[in-house]
């Protein structure tokens, strides 16, 4: 009997300590954890960008890529319009195949980091790496679980609502071909060759969803809709 009571006390103590530890860890990072995460996120960013640079700029020339990355947006557009790609279609397909695996690994790792420590922003890490860059390359099979986790972070006040809304809108457009839900980002109109307000389905529904996560309602002129 005494043995059973002792085991029960140990069992309860373990989970009590674990809950307290989780409370401390979420949103709080020790210096050693910060250093480890900064190193890891920097490596993830390098992997995230390397092949994309090759594909986007059409070259494997690292010196040229470094030079082009320092150009202004206007000069970069001019460069891309005039530069002839050195990469074949087969090479590009191979790079994308490699990159898709990297994106999946990065997204799954970011999910685990957020699950353990909560959302880690640049200020918390004293780092130039913004975890948002990995979110924008989320593979379709991980979108739902990531979106659910990020909403939990919004509700816990660890993630800014605008970042969550931007992620949702980005995935809706890029992965599913849908209009934005929250109306967070202006869009490029190929017909007029101009930047225009985002297209949404219904402003009443959009504003309702915005209010739910703590965003202000969209005002007239800040969106487009067919309704």
C-alpha positions, 0 to 999 in steps of 0.5 A: 500500500505504502509503495503504491502511494509512493509511486502515485506521488512520484507520478503526480510530481513528475507531471506537475514539474513538467507542466511548470517547466512547459509554462516557463519554456513557452515564450522564454528562452535561455541563452544556450537555447537561443544560441542553438536556435540561432545557429539552426535557423541560420542553417535552415535559411541558407538551405531555404535560399540556396537553390531558390537563388540558382533557379531565380537568377538562372546561374550557379555563379555564387559571385554573380548571385552575391552581386545581384542580391545587393541590387535595388528592386528596380535593378533586379527586375532589369537584370532578370529581364536581360539575363539569359539563364545558364540552367537547363530545364532538367537542372531546374527540375532537379533543384526543385526536387531537392528544394521540396524535400528541404522545405518539408524538413524545414517546416517540420522542424519549425513546427517542432520548435514552435510546439516546444518553445512557442513562436520565436521571433527575431527580437526573442532570438536577437537574430536576423532570421525571421521564421516567417520565411519558412512558413511561406514555403510550407508544403501542402501536406503540412499546411493544416497542422501548421495553421492550427498550431499558429492559431494557438500561438495567436490565442496565447499572445505569442504570435502577432495576428497579422503574421498569422493572417498573412500566412493563411492568405499566402497559403490560400493564394499559392497552395489552393488558388483561393482568394484571401480570407483576411485581406492582408496583402496587395496583389499584382494585376497583370491586366493593368501591370499595377499593385492593387488591393487584395481580392476577398470573397465577402467583406462582412465575413472577412471582417468577422474573421479579422475581429476574431483574431484581433485585427481591425476591420478592412475599410473601403478601398482596402479590398476588392470583391465581386459582391 
